[in-house]
Amino acid sequence: MKTFISPKTISELNEFISNNKNRNIIFLAGGTDLLVDQEKFNTADIIIDLNKISELRNISVYCEKINIGSTCTMTDIAKYKQLQNIFPLLVNAATNVGSPQIRNRATIAGNIANASPAGDTIPVLSVAEAKIRIFNLEKNKELLVPINKFFLGPGQTILKNGDYIVGFEVPSKILQDCEYAFYKVGQRQALSISKLSVTCLYQLSHKKIHKIRMAAGSVAPTVKRLYKTEEYLQNSNLSYAENEVMRFVKSEIEPITDVRSTEEYRKEITGRLVLKCLQEMKS
Ligand SMILES: Cc1cc2nc3c(=O)[nH]c(=O)nc-3n(C[C@H](O)[C@H](O)[C@H](O)COP(=O)(O)OP(=O)(O)OC[C@H]3O[C@@H](n4cnc5c(N)ncnc54)[C@H](O)[C@@H]3O)c2cc1C
C-alpha cells in the first residue's frame, strides 16, 4: 500500500525519511512532471508532498549569493522584484515555461530533478554556476553540489533514494555586470517544450568579450555547457570567424532526431543561435 505524507517542517521531513530508508520514496512538488509519469508514480511506496514546508519556498538575495528554495514556482521567480534586477536571465526562462497554470505549479527543483535535457532552468543555472543544496540521507546532512556534477543522463541524477533538493545557491559575483541572451525554439510561441535552446551570460569590456558562459538545451543527453566555444570567444574582440564558431558549437553537441525535431535541424539552429547571441553583443 502507498503512503502519502505532507510534512510541515524540514525536521519532520528528515525524521520521516530517516525512519523509512528502505522504502521507495518519491517527492511531489508541483506534480506537472510527476503526475504524467505514471510509471514513476506507481513504483513509489511513499509519496512525500513538499508543498506544506514553507522553509523550502523562500528566495533571499545577499551580497555574495542568491538562495532559491526548492519549491519556489516559476511564478514566484518571475514575480520576485530583486531577481528581475539581479538575475533577469532566470526570470526570463521561468516566464517562458509552459502556460500561466503550469508556471503556478511548476517548481524550480522539479525542473532540475526531472533532469530533462529540455528543462528551461537547467542551462540558466548552469551558466550561472549554481550549486544545489541536497539533503543526503546516507550522511544525514546537507551537501552543496555544483550543478554540472548533478546530471547523469536524461531523467538521471546523482540523487539516491531519500535524497532531496533543499534549494539552490547562485554566486552573485558571476552575475555582476553581465548581460544575457536566452533563445528557446519550440513548436509554438507558448506552452511548448523546447526543440532546442541557447543560453548566454556575458560581459563586454572595451569592445572585447571579457567573460562568456554558454549552454545549450535539448541537444545532448544532458544540458551542455559549450566550454570549447566559450574558450574560443573569451577575450576576443568580436571579430570571430562565423564558420569557426559554428564548427565549435557543432562539435560540442550530440542531438538526436525525435518527435520534436531532427538531429540536423538542432545542430544547425543551435550554431546559428549562438551567432545571433554574438550579433546581439555587437549592437
Ligand atoms: C503542459 C506542460 C508544459 C510544460 N512546459 C514546460 C516548459 O516550457 N519548459 C520546461 O522546462 N518544462 C515544462 N514542463 C515540465 C514541468 O512543468 C517542469 O519540469 C516543472 O518545473 C516540474 O516541476 P514540478 O514542481 O511540477 O515537479 P514534479 O512533477 O512535482 O516533480 C518532477 C520530478 O522532480 C522530483 N522532485 C521534485 N521536487 C524535488 C525535490 N525538492 N527534491 C528531489 N526531487 C524532486 C519529483 O520526484 C519528480 O521526479 C511542462 C509540463 C507540462 C505538463
The ligand as a MOL file (V3000), in Angstrom:
LIG
                    3D

  0  0  0     0  0            999 V3000
M  V30 BEGIN CTAB
M  V30 COUNTS 53 58 0 0 0
M  V30 BEGIN ATOM
M  V30 1 C 1.7480 21.2560 -20.3550 0
M  V30 2 C 3.1550 21.2890 -19.8320 0
M  V30 3 C 4.0340 22.2390 -20.3280 0
M  V30 4 C 5.3610 22.2770 -19.8600 0
M  V30 5 N 6.2000 23.2250 -20.3640 0
M  V30 6 C 7.4870 23.2530 -19.9430 0
M  V30 7 C 8.3850 24.2200 -20.4700 0
M  V30 8 O 8.0460 25.0590 -21.3020 0
M  V30 9 N 9.6780 24.2120 -20.0020 0
M  V30 10 C 10.1000 23.2950 -19.0770 0
M  V30 11 O 11.2750 23.3380 -18.6960 0
M  V30 12 N 9.2610 22.3660 -18.5630 0
M  V30 13 C 7.9820 22.3290 -18.9660 0
M  V30 14 N 7.1250 21.3840 -18.4570 0
M  V30 15 C 7.6230 20.4230 -17.4900 0
M  V30 16 C 7.3820 20.7880 -15.9960 0
M  V30 17 O 6.3300 21.7000 -15.8450 0
M  V30 18 C 8.6550 21.3460 -15.3370 0
M  V30 19 O 9.7380 20.4600 -15.4880 0
M  V30 20 C 8.4220 21.6500 -13.8440 0
M  V30 21 O 9.3860 22.5840 -13.4210 0
M  V30 22 C 8.4590 20.4340 -12.9330 0
M  V30 23 O 8.2660 20.8870 -11.6080 0
M  V30 24 P 7.1730 20.2630 -10.6370 0
M  V30 25 O 7.2400 21.0450 -9.3860 0
M  V30 26 O 5.8450 20.1780 -11.2940 0
M  V30 27 O 7.8020 18.8240 -10.4400 0
M  V30 28 P 7.0730 17.4480 -10.0600 0
M  V30 29 O 6.2600 16.9820 -11.2000 0
M  V30 30 O 6.4400 17.5240 -8.7360 0
M  V30 31 O 8.4010 16.5550 -9.9290 0
M  V30 32 C 9.2240 16.2940 -11.0580 0
M  V30 33 C 10.3500 15.3370 -10.6180 0
M  V30 34 O 11.2190 16.0030 -9.6990 0
M  V30 35 C 11.2340 15.3280 -8.4450 0
M  V30 36 N 11.2990 16.3700 -7.4290 0
M  V30 37 C 10.5090 17.4550 -7.2860 0
M  V30 38 N 10.9450 18.2360 -6.3030 0
M  V30 39 C 12.0300 17.6340 -5.7830 0
M  V30 40 C 12.9500 17.9560 -4.7220 0
M  V30 41 N 12.8360 19.0710 -3.9980 0
M  V30 42 N 13.9710 17.1040 -4.4900 0
M  V30 43 C 14.1170 15.9640 -5.2200 0
M  V30 44 N 13.2940 15.6130 -6.2200 0
M  V30 45 C 12.2680 16.4430 -6.5090 0
M  V30 46 C 9.9440 14.5060 -8.4080 0
M  V30 47 O 10.0640 13.3740 -7.5710 0
M  V30 48 C 9.8210 14.1150 -9.8790 0
M  V30 49 O 10.6560 13.0310 -10.1800 0
M  V30 50 C 5.7840 21.3370 -18.8920 0
M  V30 51 C 4.8920 20.3830 -18.3790 0
M  V30 52 C 3.5770 20.3600 -18.8370 0
M  V30 53 C 2.6380 19.3350 -18.2660 0
M  V30 END ATOM
M  V30 BEGIN BOND
M  V30 1 1 1 2
M  V30 2 1 2 3
M  V30 3 2 2 52
M  V30 4 2 3 4
M  V30 5 1 4 5
M  V30 6 1 4 50
M  V30 7 2 5 6
M  V30 8 1 6 7
M  V30 9 1 6 13
M  V30 10 2 7 8
M  V30 11 1 7 9
M  V30 12 1 9 10
M  V30 13 2 10 11
M  V30 14 1 10 12
M  V30 15 2 12 13
M  V30 16 1 13 14
M  V30 17 1 14 15
M  V30 18 1 14 50
M  V30 19 1 15 16
M  V30 20 1 16 17
M  V30 21 1 16 18
M  V30 22 1 18 19
M  V30 23 1 18 20
M  V30 24 1 20 21
M  V30 25 1 20 22
M  V30 26 1 22 23
M  V30 27 1 23 24
M  V30 28 2 24 25
M  V30 29 1 24 26
M  V30 30 1 24 27
M  V30 31 1 27 28
M  V30 32 2 28 29
M  V30 33 1 28 30
M  V30 34 1 28 31
M  V30 35 1 31 32
M  V30 36 1 32 33
M  V30 37 1 33 34
M  V30 38 1 33 48
M  V30 39 1 34 35
M  V30 40 1 35 36
M  V30 41 1 35 46
M  V30 42 1 36 37
M  V30 43 1 36 45
M  V30 44 2 37 38
M  V30 45 1 38 39
M  V30 46 1 39 40
M  V30 47 2 39 45
M  V30 48 1 40 41
M  V30 49 2 40 42
M  V30 50 1 42 43
M  V30 51 2 43 44
M  V30 52 1 44 45
M  V30 53 1 46 47
M  V30 54 1 46 48
M  V30 55 1 48 49
M  V30 56 2 50 51
M  V30 57 1 51 52
M  V30 58 1 52 53
M  V30 END BOND
M  V30 END CTAB
M  END
